Amino acid sequence: MPAYEFVKSSYSGGNDGQECVEVARNVPGTVAVRDSKRAAGPVLVVKPTAWVAFRASLLLVR
């Protein structure tokens, strides 16, 4: 598995048990997403185009 460098989402709360998402974009052609509370848990890996489409769809939901 590549060495992903995860960064916590700016929308995530602090360390008070809130929902937290971390994203890694340091591997070319890949975006990795994980739950920060389960750092050793599963990692969702998608293409950058899929990540952009997903983020755009969230803006439509607001």
Buried (B, 14 or more C-beta within 10 A) or exposed (E): EEEBEBEBBEEEEEEEEEEBBBBBBEBEEBBBBBBBEEEEEEBEBBEEEEBEEEEEEEEEEE
